[in-house]
Amino acid sequence: MDWRRRVAERFREVNGEHPMTAADDAYVSGQFVALDALCAASGRDPDAVRRLMLDRRLPLPGYLRSDGAEMVPADLFALAERAGGVDALPGWFVAQWADPARGAEEWDTYLSGQYVCLRSVTPESIRRKDELTAAIGAAPAEPDAGSAAWLDRLHALVDELDALEPAFTGYDRLRFGGPTSRDTCVDGMRARYPRRVSAPAGR
C-alpha cells in the first residue's frame, strides 16, 4: 500500500487543488518539518504515522510541499503524548471543551491539519485564538473606541494574537478562500489603528 499517496489524496480532498509556489515552499520549510525527517528523529515508522492520519487518529500534514514532502509541525506527537497515547487522544481532546459538541468540532478541525494558524496547536491556544479574534473583531464597536485607553487595549490583544500565529503564506489564502486571521486581526488592525506615538519628554 502506498501510504504516502493516500495521505496526499486525503490532503487534497480536504484542501483542494492549489499550487505551491517557491515562496510557499520556502515558508513551510522554515516553519514545519518533513514527516520522514521527524519520524527518523523520533524513532517512528513514517508509514505507521500515515496510517494513523488516515484512520483519523493523528492530524493530516499542514502542507504538501511542491516536491511532495508532507510538512508537519515539529510537535506533531506532543498532544498524543500529553493525552497518554494516540488511543486516548480523541477523548482527551474533546474533553478539553465544556461543550462536547464543540469539542468534537474542534477535533475534526484538528485532524484536518488546517490549524496552521497557530505556532503550537493545543486546546489552550485554540481557545485563546478564538477569544482574541472575537475581541479584536468587536473592538471597533466598543463605546470608547478611538480613545487612548481603547487603543492600548486593542494593541495588547493584537500583540498577543501576533505571538500565537505564524505569518501564513499565499497558499493559505487560496485554500481558505480569502484573507487569514493575521491579515484581518493583526496586520489589518495595525494599519487601521496605528499605535499611539508618545510625545517626546520635556526638558
Phi, psi and omega in degrees: 000131179272088185292327177299315180297319181294321176296318179298320178296315179296319178303315182288330174298322183281319190256347184086178180260104179225138181287147172262124178275173176299323178293321176299314180300316181296319180297309184292329177293332178277334186259336187231177181231146178293138183304316180301319181292319179296318180294320178298320181289334184253006177071032180250155176275116183300325179291327175296321178293320178298321178296321177297322177297314182290334177274006179061045176242343171223154182289150172297163174303152176286328182212154163251113178295161185295342175271006177093354181296133177276112186263123185231161176292150180297335179259032183309321186266359188295317182294320178297320178295320179295325182282345182103016177126164183299321181295328181275345188300313184302311181295319179297315183297309182299325182290350178284353176247139180297326179264112182302326179295318178294320177300320179294322177297316181294325177298317178299317179294318178302315181294335180293342184079005186272006175279046175283000179278000181232140177294323177225124185267107176224161175304323181294316181289326177298312180296318183293322177299317179299317179297317183291315181295324177294316181294319179293318179296327182275345188303317182299342180264002180290149185304325183260023181305134180097344179285165180297318180295319179297316181297320178296318179297315181301312183290332174295318177295315181297318180296322179293318177295320178304320180290333180279329190257142169282188187280338190069172179216171185303324179303323181297322181291334176285309185288331179269356173073031179157194182295153178273171178296330175294319179302314187274320190260344179248289183297317181295316180292322178295326178287320182285325185230079182300155177298153175293141175262119181290137177290144179298143180295140178290159178282000000 
